[in-house]
Amino acid sequence: MAQRKRKRCRNCPDEPEPIKVVPIPRVGAADHGAQLWQQAMFTCQSVIEMMYGYTLTGVAGDQTAQLRRLSERLNQVLQNCEKRHADSSTT
């Protein structure tokens, strides 16, 4: 069975543009970790501010139980960070 060529649309360029590959700069593990934490903190802060706005404007729904679980988990993260920082500062 012969393959038919698809008719090109009038908006298609004559030659497809080559894909540019942009190399990811190599960073050290500490730099990468700092970037991950910065991204997580920015995202978390944004979401918390959004939820705070919901409470001010009276968005319907009672999420108290989920917020308490979230708060407990965040406290666990904080405790882990404090423990890790204390362990690394004593060595």
C-alpha positions as CSV (number, residue, x, y, z in Angstrom):
1,M,0.0,0.0,0.0
2,A,1.5,3.3,-1.0
3,Q,1.8,6.1,1.6
4,R,0.1,9.3,0.7
5,K,1.8,12.5,1.6
6,R,-0.3,14.8,3.7
7,K,-1.1,18.2,2.2
8,R,0.7,20.9,4.1
9,C,-1.3,23.7,5.6
10,R,-0.5,27.2,4.3
11,N,0.8,28.3,7.7
12,C,3.5,25.6,7.9
13,P,7.0,26.8,7.2
14,D,8.8,25.4,4.2
15,E,11.4,23.7,6.4
16,P,10.8,22.6,9.9
17,E,12.8,24.6,12.4
18,P,15.5,22.6,14.2
19,I,14.9,22.0,17.9
20,K,17.3,23.9,20.1
21,V,18.7,21.9,22.9
22,V,19.6,24.0,25.9
23,P,22.0,22.2,28.3
24,I,21.0,22.2,31.9
25,P,23.9,23.9,33.9
26,R,25.5,21.5,36.3
27,V,25.3,22.6,39.9
28,G,26.7,21.1,43.1
29,A,24.5,19.0,45.4
30,A,24.3,21.9,47.9
31,D,23.1,24.3,45.2
32,H,20.6,21.8,43.9
33,G,19.3,21.2,47.4
34,A,19.0,25.0,48.0
35,Q,17.0,25.3,44.7
36,L,14.7,22.5,45.7
37,W,14.0,24.1,49.1
38,Q,13.5,27.5,47.6
39,Q,11.0,26.1,45.1
40,A,9.1,24.2,47.9
41,M,9.0,27.2,50.2
42,F,7.8,29.5,47.5
43,T,5.1,27.1,46.4
44,C,4.0,26.4,50.0
45,Q,3.9,30.1,50.9
46,S,1.7,30.7,47.8
47,V,-0.7,28.0,48.7
48,I,-0.9,29.1,52.3
49,E,-1.6,32.7,51.3
50,M,-4.4,31.4,48.9
51,M,-6.0,29.4,51.8
52,Y,-5.7,32.5,54.1
53,G,-7.6,34.5,51.5
54,Y,-10.3,31.8,51.4
55,T,-10.8,32.2,55.1
56,L,-11.0,36.0,54.8
57,T,-13.5,35.9,52.0
58,G,-15.6,33.1,53.4
59,V,-15.2,30.5,50.8
60,A,-17.6,27.6,51.6
61,G,-16.4,24.4,53.1
62,D,-15.0,23.2,56.4
63,Q,-11.4,21.9,56.0
64,T,-10.5,22.0,59.6
65,A,-9.6,18.3,59.9
66,Q,-7.4,18.4,56.8
67,L,-5.7,21.6,57.9
68,R,-4.9,20.1,61.3
69,R,-3.3,17.1,59.5
70,L,-1.4,19.4,57.3
71,S,-0.2,21.4,60.3
72,E,0.9,18.2,62.1
73,R,2.9,17.1,59.0
74,L,4.5,20.5,58.6
75,N,5.5,20.3,62.3
76,Q,7.1,16.9,61.5
77,V,9.1,18.5,58.6
78,L,10.2,21.3,60.9
79,Q,11.3,18.9,63.6
80,N,13.3,16.8,61.1
81,C,15.0,20.0,59.8
82,E,15.8,21.2,63.3
83,K,17.2,17.7,64.2
84,R,19.3,17.5,61.0
85,H,20.6,21.0,61.6
86,A,21.5,20.3,65.2
87,D,23.2,17.0,64.2
88,S,25.3,18.7,61.5
89,S,26.3,21.6,63.7
90,T,27.7,19.4,66.4
91,T,30.1,17.5,64.1
